[in-house]
Amino acid sequence: MSSVIAKPAMRGLLAKRLRFHLAVAFTLSIACAGAFKVAVGDSRKKAYADFYKKYDAMKSFEAMRDAGIFESVKPRK
């Protein structure tokens, strides 16, 4: 009473698994890129916009000049 064991399907197995795994990898990479953009990119963009709304470049320059940071500009007295 011996039964015949079915041979495994080996022909085309690599191509079939690669198609599946490439599709999954592509989908996950697009999803991760979108999640990163929403979670990090948009909040960072908003933070920069908020900072530069109230940033005064001349006031910052004068504070650095008075602190003596620049060599080419003398501090005010």
BABA-702151 format. One line per 4 residues: number of its first residue (from 1); their letters; for each residue x, y, z of N, C-alpha, C, O. Coordinates in Angstrom, 1 decimal. Layout:
N
NUM	A	X/Y/Z/X/Y/Z/X/Y/Z/X/Y/Z  ...
# end
This chain:
77
1	MSSV	0.8/-1.2/0.0/0.0/0.0/0.0/0.9/1.3/0.0/1.0/1.9/1.0  1.4/1.5/-1.1/2.2/2.7/-1.2/1.5/3.7/-2.1/1.0/3.3/-3.2  1.4/4.9/-1.7/0.8/5.9/-2.6/1.9/6.8/-3.2/3.0/7.0/-2.6  1.6/7.3/-4.3/2.5/8.2/-5.1/2.4/9.6/-4.6/1.3/10.2/-4.5
5	IAKP	3.5/10.1/-4.2/3.6/11.5/-3.7/3.6/12.4/-4.9/4.4/12.2/-5.9  2.8/13.5/-4.9/2.7/14.4/-6.1/4.0/15.2/-6.1/4.5/15.7/-5.1  4.5/15.5/-7.3/5.7/16.3/-7.5/5.4/17.7/-7.2/4.3/18.2/-7.5  6.3/18.5/-6.6/6.0/19.9/-6.4/6.1/20.7/-7.7/6.8/20.3/-8.6
9	AMRG	5.3/21.7/-7.8/5.3/22.5/-9.0/6.4/23.5/-8.9/6.4/24.5/-8.3  7.5/23.2/-9.6/8.7/24.0/-9.5/8.9/24.9/-10.7/9.6/25.9/-10.7  8.2/24.5/-11.8/8.4/25.3/-13.1/7.6/26.6/-12.9/6.4/26.7/-12.7  8.3/27.8/-13.1/7.7/29.1/-13.0/7.5/29.6/-11.6/6.8/30.6/-11.4
13	LLAK	8.0/28.8/-10.6/7.7/29.2/-9.2/8.4/30.6/-8.9/7.8/31.4/-8.2  9.6/30.7/-9.3/10.4/32.0/-9.0/9.7/33.2/-9.7/9.5/34.2/-9.0  9.3/33.1/-10.9/8.6/34.2/-11.6/7.3/34.5/-10.9/6.9/35.7/-10.8  6.5/33.5/-10.5/5.3/33.7/-9.8/5.5/34.4/-8.5/4.7/35.3/-8.1
17	RLRF	6.4/34.0/-7.7/6.7/34.6/-6.4/7.2/36.0/-6.5/6.9/36.9/-5.7  8.1/36.2/-7.6/8.6/37.5/-7.8/7.5/38.5/-8.2/7.5/39.7/-7.7  6.6/38.1/-9.0/5.5/39.0/-9.4/4.7/39.4/-8.1/4.4/40.6/-8.0  4.4/38.5/-7.3/3.7/38.7/-6.1/4.5/39.7/-5.1/3.9/40.7/-4.7
21	HLAV	5.7/39.3/-4.9/6.5/40.1/-3.9/6.8/41.5/-4.5/6.9/42.5/-3.7  7.0/41.7/-5.8/7.3/43.0/-6.3/6.0/43.9/-6.2/6.1/45.1/-5.9  4.9/43.3/-6.5/3.6/44.0/-6.3/3.4/44.5/-4.9/3.0/45.6/-4.6  3.7/43.6/-3.9/3.5/43.9/-2.5/4.5/45.0/-2.1/4.2/46.0/-1.4
25	AFTL	5.8/44.9/-2.6/6.8/45.8/-2.2/6.5/47.2/-2.8/6.7/48.2/-2.1  6.0/47.3/-4.0/5.7/48.5/-4.6/4.5/49.2/-3.9/4.6/50.4/-3.6  3.5/48.4/-3.6/2.3/49.0/-2.9/2.7/49.5/-1.5/2.3/50.6/-1.1  3.5/48.7/-0.8/4.0/49.2/0.6/4.9/50.4/0.5/4.8/51.3/1.4
29	SIAC	5.7/50.5/-0.5/6.6/51.6/-0.6/5.8/52.9/-0.9/6.1/54.0/-0.4  4.8/52.8/-1.8/3.9/54.0/-2.1/3.2/54.4/-0.8/3.0/55.6/-0.5  2.7/53.4/-0.1/1.9/53.7/1.1/2.8/54.4/2.2/2.4/55.3/2.8  4.0/53.9/2.3/5.0/54.5/3.3/5.4/55.9/2.9/5.5/56.7/3.8
33	AGAF	5.6/56.1/1.6/6.0/57.4/1.1/4.8/58.4/1.4/5.1/59.5/1.8  3.6/58.0/1.1/2.5/58.9/1.4/2.3/59.1/2.9/2.0/60.3/3.3  2.5/58.1/3.7/2.4/58.3/5.2/3.5/59.3/5.7/3.2/60.1/6.6  4.7/59.1/5.2/5.8/60.0/5.6/5.5/61.4/5.2/5.8/62.4/5.9
37	KVAV	5.0/61.6/4.0/4.7/63.0/3.5/3.6/63.6/4.4/3.8/64.8/4.8  2.6/62.9/4.7/1.5/63.4/5.6/2.0/63.7/7.0/1.8/64.7/7.6  2.7/62.7/7.6/3.1/62.8/9.0/4.3/63.8/9.2/4.3/64.5/10.1  5.3/63.7/8.3/6.5/64.5/8.5/6.5/65.8/7.6/6.8/66.9/8.1
41	GDSR	6.3/65.6/6.3/6.5/66.6/5.4/5.5/67.8/5.6/6.0/69.0/5.6  4.3/67.5/5.7/3.3/68.6/5.9/3.5/69.3/7.2/3.3/70.5/7.2  3.7/68.6/8.3/3.9/69.3/9.5/5.2/70.1/9.5/5.3/71.2/10.1  6.2/69.7/8.8/7.5/70.4/8.7/7.3/71.7/7.9/7.8/72.8/8.2
45	KKAY	6.5/71.5/6.8/6.2/72.7/5.9/5.4/73.7/6.7/5.7/74.9/6.5  4.5/73.3/7.5/3.7/74.2/8.3/4.5/74.9/9.3/4.4/76.1/9.6  5.5/74.2/10.0/6.3/74.8/11.0/7.2/75.8/10.4/7.4/76.9/11.0  7.8/75.6/9.2/8.6/76.6/8.5/7.8/77.8/8.1/8.2/78.9/8.3
49	ADFY	6.6/77.6/7.6/5.7/78.7/7.3/5.4/79.6/8.5/5.4/80.8/8.4  5.1/78.9/9.6/4.8/79.7/10.9/6.0/80.4/11.3/5.9/81.6/11.8  7.2/79.8/11.2/8.4/80.5/11.7/8.7/81.8/10.8/9.0/82.8/11.4  8.5/81.6/9.5/8.9/82.8/8.6/7.8/83.8/8.6/8.0/84.9/8.0
53	KKYD	6.6/83.5/9.1/5.6/84.6/9.2/6.0/85.7/10.1/5.7/86.9/9.8  6.6/85.3/11.2/7.0/86.3/12.2/8.5/86.5/12.3/9.0/87.1/13.3  9.3/86.1/11.3/10.7/86.2/11.4/11.1/87.6/10.7/10.6/87.9/9.6  11.9/88.3/11.4/12.4/89.6/10.9/13.9/89.4/10.7/14.7/89.3/11.7
57	AMKS	14.3/89.4/9.5/15.7/89.2/9.1/16.6/90.3/9.6/17.7/90.1/10.1  16.1/91.6/9.5/16.9/92.7/9.9/17.1/92.7/11.4/18.2/93.1/11.9  16.1/92.4/12.2/16.2/92.3/13.6/17.2/91.2/14.1/18.0/91.4/15.0  17.2/90.1/13.4/18.1/89.0/13.6/19.5/89.4/13.3/20.5/89.2/14.0
61	FEAM	19.7/90.1/12.2/21.0/90.6/11.7/21.6/91.6/12.8/22.7/91.5/13.1  20.8/92.5/13.2/21.2/93.5/14.2/21.6/92.8/15.5/22.6/93.3/16.2  20.9/91.8/15.9/21.2/91.1/17.2/22.5/90.4/17.0/23.3/90.4/18.0  22.8/89.8/15.9/24.0/89.1/15.6/25.2/90.1/15.5/26.3/89.8/16.0
65	RDAG	24.9/91.2/14.9/25.9/92.3/14.7/26.3/92.8/16.1/27.5/93.0/16.4  25.3/93.1/16.9/25.6/93.6/18.3/26.3/92.6/19.2/27.0/92.9/20.1  26.1/91.3/18.9/26.8/90.2/19.7/28.2/90.1/19.2/29.0/89.4/19.9  28.6/90.6/18.1/30.0/90.5/17.6/30.3/89.3/16.8/31.4/88.8/16.8
69	IFES	29.3/88.7/16.2/29.5/87.4/15.5/30.2/87.7/14.1/31.0/86.9/13.7  29.9/88.8/13.5/30.5/89.1/12.2/31.8/89.8/12.3/32.0/90.6/13.2  32.8/89.4/11.4/34.1/90.0/11.4/34.1/91.3/10.5/34.9/92.2/10.8  33.2/91.3/9.5/33.2/92.4/8.6/32.4/93.6/9.0/32.5/94.6/8.4
73	VKPR	31.5/93.4/10.0/30.6/94.5/10.4/30.9/94.7/11.9/30.9/93.8/12.7  31.2/96.0/12.2/31.5/96.3/13.6/30.2/96.5/14.4/29.2/96.9/13.9  30.2/96.0/15.6/29.0/96.2/16.5/28.7/97.7/16.7/29.6/98.5/16.8  27.4/97.9/16.9/27.0/99.3/17.3/27.3/99.5/18.7/27.4/98.6/19.5
77	K	27.5/100.7/19.1/27.8/101.1/20.5/26.5/101.4/21.3/26.6/101.7/22.4
# end
